[in-house]
């Protein structure tokens, strides 16, 4: 499939599992941009990805990142993935 879901998170431990579960049939790669979470959001995502056999990359940031910067980060992490498009 090779569809990458890009999610920007910050302290989403209460909601992230529901979001991932609702969308898990739509992607097989997950790229998380964590904006200084101080809860266990990242650990929850890591465990969920292990359980669901989802390829995961986590990028830590101390500030919000633009959509274009997100795509640049994903492209540099997955250079063999083609055909990026933004879906709202």
Secondary structure as GFF3:
##gff-version 3
##sequence-region A 1 88
A	DSSP	beta_strand	4	9	.	.	.	ID=ss1
A	DSSP	alpha_helix	16	23	.	.	.	ID=ss2
A	DSSP	three_ten_helix	24	26	.	.	.	ID=ss3
A	DSSP	beta_strand	29	35	.	.	.	ID=ss4
A	DSSP	alpha_helix	41	52	.	.	.	ID=ss5
A	DSSP	beta_strand	55	61	.	.	.	ID=ss6
A	DSSP	alpha_helix	67	77	.	.	.	ID=ss7
###
